[in-house]
Amino acid sequence: MSRRRKAREIALQTLYAEEVSGADWRAAFNDNVERRKPSEEVVEYALRLVETVMNEKADLDVRIKNRLENWALERVSVVDRTILRVALAELLYCPEVPTNVIMNEAIEIAQKFSTADAGRFVNGLLDSLAREVRGS
């Protein structure tokens, strides 16, 4: 597993715990780091993703809502919503990461942590969001 994949999974699990249980995200992050024992590089990138999502959640949600057709953001599963937030945060705030890498990683993570249809759902929304924010 790549370092960035580990970081994305730590970010996903941290943000999921924060949203579902209302746990302090810092405590959830520290628990994830303690369990996984990742490299410092992984910890730094995961922290960057979590902090970005937490700081920009309102804007990320508005952008995602604007792309949902006949569907409320609140009806999207917490896992899928969190995957979309992390990927959109990368699209907006991590210009050094190629668009196709962000999208492929989000799809694979969705297939791993969500339902069988989640990959297609995430792909469709991210494709639209990527064109909006990166023009690609």
Secondary structure, 3 states (H helix, E strand, C coil): CCHHHHHHHHHHHHHHHHHHHCCCHHHHHHHHHHHHCCCHHHHHHHHHHHHHHHHHHHHHHHHHHHHCCCCCHHHCCHHHHHHHHHHHHHHHHCCCCCHHHHHHHHHHHHHHHCCCCHHHHHHHHHHHHHHHHHCC
